[in-house]
Amino acid sequence: MTESRPSRTRPAAGLDEVLLDVKLSVPRIRPGMVSRAPLIEAARASPARAAGITAPAGYGKSTLMYEWAQTEDRVVGWVSLDRLDDDPGILLAVLASAYVRMFPAWAGLVADVRGVGVSALGRAAPVVASAFRRSPAPFVLMLDDLHELRSPECHDVLGVVMTGIQPGSQLVTASRFEQPHLSRLRASGDMLELQATDLALGPAGAEQIFSMSDVPLTVEHASLVTERTEGWPVGLQLAAMIARDTDQEGWTVSGDDRYVADYLYRESLSQQEQTTQQFLRRTAVLDRLHAPLCDALLGITGSQDQLRTLEAVNSFLIPLDRQRDWFRYHPLFREFLLSELRRVEPDTVMKLHLSAADWYEANGSPVMALEHLLNTSERNRCVQLVTQLTLPTYSVGQLSTVKRWLAALGEGTISSYPPLMVLAGWIAVLAGEPLEAERWADLADDAVYDMALVDGTASFESARSMLRAVMCRSGVAQQRRDADAATAQEPVWSPWRDTALILSAEAHQVAGDIERAAALFAESSRAGAELGNTDTIVYGEASLALLAMDAGRWEEAAEGVARSLSPVQEYLMYDYAPSVLAFAAAARLALHNGAAADLERHLTQAMRARPCCTYAFPTLAVRSRLLMAKVYLARSDPATARHLLREIDDIFRHRPDLGTLVDEVGDFRDLLASGAGSSAAGGPPLTPAELRLLPYLQTHLTIAEIGERLFVSRNTVSSEVASIYRKLGVSSRNEAVERATAVGLLGG
């Protein structure tokens, strides 16, 4: 299992904190830019909660937002989005960080949206929306470069967050492409959109741009150049630069993309010294420019002076912070520079990415190092970094990023380092993705590897044995052999020792050796506490508490439940497989104590989290559901107990040999058939499939679109929605969301 404590798994955050600060800082507006005050005032005066700026590159979207931010009376939050934010977990953490910067009293919000396996749409997004809804003052949150968010999941969570924007506050977004959250608001009229036609400049704007380049422009020529460029701001800037730097008359240009590329090569580069041309081309591999980084990239000194000089004479280098330590190129300019780099110096591209990776890794940002390495052929180094980063990245709720890394590496590369197959299998197990877990387990079963492992595991054989043990694909006898083999191989100082111990404990328990299981659970829990492995603490302490309950030692059980729940609450492990057992144990304790409110809360938590507890981790999945079913039956709800029993039967179809659990389930089945606990009526709970669908009812997605997200048919979604309405006793989406939130099935 994963070591979940951020303090143990995350790298030094110094540079990452600087990069986040840059991301959340409003870039400086360049002197002399054409003011967009009329557009800004109209947008500010609009009652619309969402304002979108949608236009192709070069229309001044970012510039308009800079001016708006610097003239706004309300509290302003800013986010410069980039491709690494295309993960719902990362996006929500960034939005939370921007909110905290606006309202420091909400300092805990970032931690509230990050957690092991946390549901972005079902839990974290509603938490952010709730914070927005309770803002102490009106605010404007500006998201630049929204087109960097390409995954539907990111736009889904943004739609939920948008519901928290209250009248008087606004969310302002800029994108090159259609913005999904805006299209869903058009029907309600709760949005304002500025498009290319609104941003196009007129003759007066052309005169101002030419004036800043010290080029006189007659009224006639201003109209002519505006007509030729169709008011495209970048086209007008380029025309002015041509007129300033050459003998060509700027108003003779046209505004098509071929002209832009031709101009940028002939004028912006060819007029520069060779060393400057090379600097521009080569630094284009960087998302953000920083003098020490540029020095390392190019093997030179003096990049700070070069950047300041370029900033003074080039409209396409944009300072990102007040100290002018970080810059970025205008997207169009960068795209051109990259194409020039590939054309003029194709052999240097990979070397530049390697140099950037070296600098980022040396300065404490292995994630950025990996992003550059993925652009190279250094597959072995990529694999090593992915192996190091996978568990800590997953631990803060960024599963989409982990999946992107694995996809970028490809199965062929991963096959060259079998330990990564095992790690990918673990992630799939804990994320509740059994088919993916089976795929990686199959690949690992056929692999051979005898070198040292970078994650501290004693050997590949030990790592593979632990994956086999947790998945229990070959029955409990083989599970015990695998778990005991791993325990024997992992020394006391191994970071995986506690995992091997707890798997061995589980294997002995389902084999009927309760005394040995209890000793191993206790040893694993102690080891987990020493290592800071929250998974082992949660699972081990919950298991010990349940054994104490079976023996009638309720005071000891209460202490164990408290120890089990502590890391769940501290690290927000609410949507995580091991936590299901902790919630179920807490529910059993509350039932014994007659604590009705605690019983209801813990049952809801367990039922809500159970979809991530699948046959990929069958002993945990069955034990947790059986415990919940017993509690429901004890509180006179046989319908829910029967439903949980059906889910257990589904798991048995995949894993029929689960030792004593099969007998325990059989005994409970007989008890349920006898009519015990049937004095009160109860309705069936939401199924795992319905719980997966429920968060999408917060969005504006259609039934068909929800089906696409979940890879099921429209008819399946329709029937599941109807079932959700029936079980919650509601008749609309809004009512379903309100009821689900009230009973703890949505939100924090």
N, C-alpha and C positions, 0 to 999 in steps of 0.2 A: 504493500500500500504506500501511499504518498506521505512524505513528511510535509505537513501542511503549515507549520509555523512559518510566517513570512520572514521572521528574523533569522531562520536557519536556511531558508532556501533562496531567498531573493538576493541578487548581487548588490553591491554598494550602489546607492542611488544618487550619488552626487551629480554626475552628468545627466542622468535621467531626470532629476529634479530641475536642472537648468533647462533641459529641452522642454519640459512641461511648462516652465515659466515662460519660455519663448512662445510656446503654443498659445498660452492664455493672455499674452500681451498684445495690446492694440498696436499694430505697426504704425510708424510715423508717416504722416502725409507729406508728400514732396511739395516744396514751395512752388507756387505758380500753377498748380493743377486747376483745371476748370471746376468751379464750384457747382455742386449739384443740390444747392440749398432748396430750390423749389420742389424737387422730387422728394427730398428728405422731409421737408415740412409737411407735404401732403401725406406721406407715409406715417409720420408721427401723429398727425391729426386723425388718422383713420381709426375707427373703433376695432378694426380687425386685430385679432391676437397674433396672426401670422402674416409676415410680410416676406415675400419671396422675390429675389432678383435672379432672373433666368435669362441668360444670353450667352452667345459663343465667347470664346476667349478674346480679350482685347477691347471689350466694351466698357471697361471701367467699373465692373461690379465691386471689386475689392476697394477701389479708390472711393467709391460712393460710401461704402460701409465705414472706411477709415474716417471720412469727414463726419458721417452721422455719429460715430462713437465719440469723436472729440468735441462735438457740439451738443450732445445729448444732456438734458438736465436730470434724467432718471439714472439710477445705478446701471452701469453697463458691464456686461460680461462678454468676453471674446474668446472664440476658439478658432484657430487656423487648423482645419482638418487636413489630414494627409492619409496616404494609402494604408498606413499601419493602424488607423482608427477604424478600419473596415471589419470590426469585430464587435458585436453588441455589448460584450462585457467591457471592452476598452472604451467604447463610445460612452457608455453610461458613467464610467469612472471619470472620463474627461468632462462630461457635462456636470457631474457632481463637483469636480474640482473648480470649474468655472463658477458654479453657484456659491461655493465656499469662499472664493475670492471676492464675490460681491457681498456676501453676508458671512463674515468670519464666525459668527456664533453657531453656524451650522457645521463646524469643523468635523463632526463625526459622520457626515453624510457619505464621504468617500468610502470609509470603512464599511458603512451600511450596505453599499451596493457591490462590495467585493466579498467573495467567499468561495469555499471549495464547492464546485458544482452548482453554484447559485443559478437559479433560473432567471435569465435576463428579462424575458418578457413577463413572466408570471410574478416575479418578486422584485427584482431590482428596478425595473422601469416604473412600476407603481410607487415605489419608495421615492424616486426622484420626482415624479409627478406630485406626490403628496407634499414634498418639500417646497416645490414651486407654488403649490396652492396656498401654502402658509407663509409666503415670503413677507418679511416685515415692512417692505416698501415696494412700490412698482419698480420694475426693472426691464431692461432690454438685453436679451441674450442674442449675440450675433455669431452665426456659424458660417465661416468662409470656406469655399471650395467643397460644398456639399457633394459635388459629383465624385469625390474620392470614395464616398460610401456606395459601393456597388452591390452589396449583399441585401436581399430583401429583408433579412432579419434585422439589419440596422435601421431600415426605414420603418419597420414594424415597431421597434422600441421607441423610435423618435415620435411616431404617431401617438403612442401611449403617453410619453412625457409631455407632448403638446397639450394634452387634456388638463395639465396642471397650470397652464398659463392663464392667469386671471385677468379680467378687464382692467385696463390701465397698464398692463405689462405686454410685451411683445417678444416673439421669437422671429428673428430676421435671418434668412438664409440666402446664400448666393451659390449658384450652380450653373454649369454650362448646359445642363440637360434638364428635362422635365423633372419636377420635384414631386415624388409620390404623395407626400403628406399634404401638399397644396391641392392636388387634384381631388383629394378626398374632402377638402374643406370648401370647394367651390360651390357645391350645392347649398351649403348653409350660409354662404356669403361672409364667412368668418376669415377671409384672407384677402390680401392685397398683393398683386403681382406686377413687378416692373419687368418689361421685356426689352429686346434689342431696339425696338422702335422708340421706346421711351428713353433709352440711354444714348441713342444716336445724337451727335452734336450738330448744331446749326452753324451758320457763318460766323456768328459772334464767338462761339467756342473755337472755331478755326483761327480767327484773328488772335485770340488770347494765346493759343498754343504757338503760333508763329512768332508772336511778340516775345514769348519767353525764350525763343531761339534767336532773338535779335534779327528776325527776318520781317521786313515790312510787307504788308499784304493789303491790297486794295479790296474794296467791297466786292468788286467784280470777281477778282481772283479767289476771295474767300468763298463766294457762292460756287465757283467752279470746282475748287478742291473739295468742298463739302459734297457736291454732287458726285464727283468721281469716286470718292471714298465711301459714299453713302453714309457719311457722318460717323464712320467707324473711328473711335478715338485713337486706337493704335495706328491706324492708317494715317491719320492726321499728324500724329507725332513723328512718324517716319518721314512723311512728306516735308515737315519742317526741318528735320535733321538733314535730309537730302539738300534742301535749299541752303542750309547753313554750311554744310561741309563740302559741297560740290558746286559746280557751275550749273547744274541742272535746276530747272524751275520746279519747285515742289508741287505746284498745282497740276502738273502733267501726269501725276501718278494715277494708278487705278487701285481699287481696294481688294483685289483678289489675293488668295493665299500664295499663288505663284510669285506675285510681286514681292510679298513679304519675305519669302525665302531668298529670292534673288537680291533684294535690298540688304537683308541681314548679312549675306555673304559678301556682297560687293562693297558695302559701305561700313556696316558696323564692325566687320572683321578686317576686311582688306585695308581699311584706312588706319588700322592699329599696328603698332609694332609687333613683330613676330612673337616676342615673349608674351605680350598681352593677349594675342590671339590664342596662343597655346594655353595660357592661364584660363581664359574663358572656356575653351573647349573642354579642357580636362576637368575643371571643377564642376562642370555640368552633371557629372555623375552623382553629385551630392544633392540631397533634398534641401539641406540648409548649409550655408557657408559660414565658417568660423576660422579666423586667421590661423590658430595652431593646427587645426585640421587640414587647412589648405597647404600649410607648410609641410606637414607630414605626407600629404597626398602627392605633392610635387617634388619633394626633396629639396626645398628651398627655404629661405628666410625672407621676411619682408612682405608677407601676404597681407598683413594689416594695412600697410600703406597702399598696396595695390587695390584692396577693397575700398578704402576711403576715396582713392582717386576715381575708381570706376563709379562709385556712388555719386560723385560730384558731376560726372559728365554723361552718365548713362541712365536713361529713364527706366531701364529694365532690370536694375539691381535694387531690391527693396529691403531696407533695414527692418528687422523684426522686433527689436527691443530698443528701449530708450538709450541704452549704453552704446548702441550700434556695434555690438559684438557679433551678432548673428544676422545673416542676410539670406535672401533667396532670390533666384532669378524669376522674372516674369515667366509664367508657364510657356507662352509662345516662344519666348527667347530661348528658354532652356530646351524645348523640343528641337529647335533649330540647331542649337549648339551640340546636342547629342547626335543629331543626324550628321553634322559636320565631323564630329569626333569619329563616328563609325566610318565615314567616308575617307577622312584624311589619315587617321591614326587607328585603324581597327585593332591592331595588335596591342594597343595600350589599354583598351577598355577593361579587360580582366585584371591587369596589373593595378589599375587605379582602384577598382573595387577591393582588391586585396589590401592595398595600402590603407584605404578607408576603414576596412574591417580591423586591421591591426591597431589603428588609432583608437577606434571605439572600444575595442576589447581592453586595450591598455588603460583607457580612461574610465573603465567601470560601466560600460554599456554593452554587454554581450548581445542583447537583443538587436541593437542597431548593427553590431558587427555581423550577426547572422544574416540580417537583411542584405548586406552587401555581399557576403559570401555566397548567398544563393544565386548571385549573378555570375558566379565563377565556376570553374570545373573542379574546385577544391572540395570534392564530395566528402572525403574523409573528415576534413575539418568541419564541414557543415554537420555531418552526422554526430561528431563529438559535441558540438554546441547544442544541437537539437536534443541530444540525450541529456545534457546538463540542464536545459531550460524547460523541458516538457513538463515535469512535475510541478515546479514552482509557478509556471505560467498557468497551468490548469488550476492550481490551488487558489488563484485570485480570479477565477471565473472566466478565463479567456480560452475556452475550448475551441472556438472557431480559429483562433490563431494557431493553436497546436495542430489542428487538422490541416490548415493551410501549409504549415511547414512540412508536414508528412507528405502532403500531396506534391509539394514542390520538389522534395527529394525523390519521390517516386519509389515504387515497390522494388525496382531493380537495385537502387542505391541502398535502400533499407536492408535488402537481402544480403548486402555485403557486410553488414554489421548486425547480426542476429539479435544482440541484446536490445536493440531499438525495437525489434518486433515484439519482444516481451513487454517493453515499456508501453508501446502502442496498445498491446492487448490489455494491460492494466488500466490504461485510460478508458478504454471501451468498457471494461467491466464496471468501473466506478461511475461512468457516465450513463450506465444502463443501456448500452448498445450491444446486445448479445450477438447479432450477426457479425458485426465488425470484430468483436472479441474472438469469435470462432475463426474468422479468417486469419487473424494474426496468430492465433494459437496453432492453427494448421501449418502455417509457414514456419513457426518456431520449432514445431515438432520435427521437421525435416532438416533443420539447420545443424551445422557443426561449427563450434567456435571455442578456441582454447586460450585466448589472450585475456589480459586483465581488463576489467570493466571500469568505466569512468565514474559510475554512480556508486561505487563502493561495495557492490555485491561481490561475494567471494568468488563466484564463477558463473559462467553462462548456464551450466548445468543447474546450479542452485537457483538462479533467476527463473529458468524455465520450470523447474520443479514447483516453485511457488505459484506461478501462473496456472500450472496444471492443477495444483491443490485447490486453489480458490474456485476454479471452474468446475472441478469434480466431474469431468466428462467420462471417466472410466470407472466410476463407482467409489464407494467409501474406502474399500481396502486399498485401492491404488492411491486415493487421496492421502491416506495416512502414510503410505510409503513415501510419497512425494514430499509431504510436509516434514516428516521426520528426517528425510535426506537433506532438505534445505536447512533444518535446524542444526544438524550435525556439521554442515559445511560453514555456516555463518558464525564467525568468532564473536566473542562478547563485545568487541568494539565496532562491529559492522553496523552501518546505519539500517541494514535490513534484518538484523537479528530479531527485533521485536515482531516484525511481520511474519518471519518463519515460525516464531513461537506461537503466535495467535492462530496461524493456520493449523499448526499441529494440535493446539488446544481444541479447535473446532472439529478436526478430524477424529480426535479421541472421544469427543462428546457424542458425535453421531455414531460412533462405534460402541457406545455404551459404557465407556470407561470414564465415569464422571469424576472420580477422585483425581485421576491423572489430568483430566481436562481442567479442573479447578486450579491445580498447581501451575499448569502451563498458562492459563489465563492470568493468574496473579503475576507470574514471572514476566509475561509479555507486557502487562500494564506497567510494571516497574521499569522495564527497559524502554517502553514508549515514553514515559515521563522523563527519563534521563536523556533521550534522544530528541525530545520535543516533537514526537510523532503523534499528532492529535488523533489520527485514525485509530491507532491501537488503543489509546486511552478510551476513546468513545466506545469502541466495540468490546474491549476487554472488560472495562468496568461495568458496562451494561450486562455482559454475560455473567460476571461474578454476582451482580445484584440479583439476577434472576435465579441463580443457583441458591443464593441466600434465601430468597422468597420461598423456593421449593422446600427448603429446610426449616421454614418458619422463623428465620432470623430477620425480622422486619426492620429493626433498627440498623443493622449492618447493611441491609438492602437499601435503605434510604440514603445512607452515606455513599454507597456505590452509585446510585442513580444521580446524586448530586455531582459526583466526580465525572460521571459520563456526560452529563449535560453541560458542564462548565465550558469545555472547549467548543461545543456546538454553538453556544451562545456567544462566546468570545470571538470565534472565527467565522460566524455566520454559515455554519455547515448544515443549513436547514434542508437543502435539496440534495442530500448526499446519502448514498446507500447505507453506510454504517450507522448513520444517525437514525434510521428507521427503527432499528432495534432499541436504541436509547429512548426514543419517544414511546415505543410500545412498553418498555419496562417501566417508564415513568407513569404511563396510564394504568398499568397493573397495580403499582404502588398507590396511586391516587384512589383507585377502586377500593383497595383494602382500607385506606384511611378515611373513606367517605368524603373525599374532597371533590365535590361535583364539578366545580369550575376547572380545577386542574385536570380532572379526568377528561372533560370535553376538549380542553386545549391540547392536551398531549395526543389524544386520539386523532384530532384534526391534523395535527402536525405529522403524525405517522401516516395517515391515509393520504395526505397531500404529497408526501415525499416518496411513497412506495413505487411510483412508476419507474424510478431509477434503480429499483431493487428487482432484478430480473433473474432469469435462469442462468445468466452468465456468472452469478454468485449465488448458486441455488440454495445452499444451506442457510445463508442469511435471509434470502427471499422467503423461503418456506417457514423458517423459525419465526420471523417477524410477523408474517400474515397469520400463522397459527396462534400466536400470542394475542394479536389484535382480535381475531375471531373469538377467542375465549373470553376476552374482556367484553366484547359486544354481546355475546350470549349471556354473560353474567348481568349485564344491564338490560336484559330482556329485549334484545334486538337480534332475533335469529335470522332475519332477512339479510342483514349485513354480514353476519357470520357465514351464512350459506354462500354469499357472493365471494367472500374471501376464500372459502373452501374451493370454489370453482377456479379461482386464480391459482391456488396451490395445485390443483389437478392439471392445469395447463403447464405448470413448471415440471410436474412429474412426467409429463409426456416427453419432455426433453431430457430430464434427469431422473430416471426411474429408481436408481439405486442410491438412496440417501439414508440408508441405515435406520437408526431408531426413529428418525423423523417420519418415516413411512408408517411405523406402528403408532406413533403419537397422533398422527393425522387420522388414522383408522379409528382409534379410540374416540377421538373428538367427533368423527363422522357418526359413529354409533350414538353418542350422547345427543347430538343434534337431531338425529332421526327419532330419538325417543320422545321428542317434544319438550325437552328441557328448555326453560327460558322463554317460552312462547306466550307468556301472559300479557305482554304488551305488543302492540303493533309497531312495526318499523319498516322503513323503506330502504331499498338497496342504495348503496353509496355510488358516487361517481366512479366509473371504471378508470383504469390507467389511461385508456385511450381518450376518455372524456376529460380527464385531468390535463392531458397534453393539449387538448383543443381549447379548454376553458380560457387560457390567457388571450387567445386570438379574438375572443368576443369583446375585448377592450378596444380593438382596432376597428378601422373602417373597411377592412378587407371583406370582399364578397364571399359567399359560400364556396364558389369555385376557386377563388384565390386562396382561401384557407386550405382547401383540398390540395392545391399545388404545394403549399408550404409543408403539409404533412404527408404528401405522397399517397393520398387516398382519393377515392372518387367523390364527386359532388354528392351523390346519394348517401354515401357513408357519412359525410359531414352533416348533411341535413338530418339524418336519423339520430346522430349523436347530439346535435344541438337540441333537437326535440326532447331527447332523453334528459339532457341537462336541465332544460326548462321544467320538465315534469318533476325531476328529483329535487330541484331547488324551490319548486312551487311558484314559478314566475312565468311571464308570458312575453318578455322582450329581452333584447341584449342588455340594455341598460339595467334592467331589474336583475338580470342574471349576474352582472358584474357587481352591482351593489350588494346582492345577497351573498355572493361568493367572498367578497371582501369582508363582509360583516362576520361570516363564520370562519374566516381565516384561511380560505382556499386561494385567495389572491392577495398580493401586497406583502408587506413585511411582517 
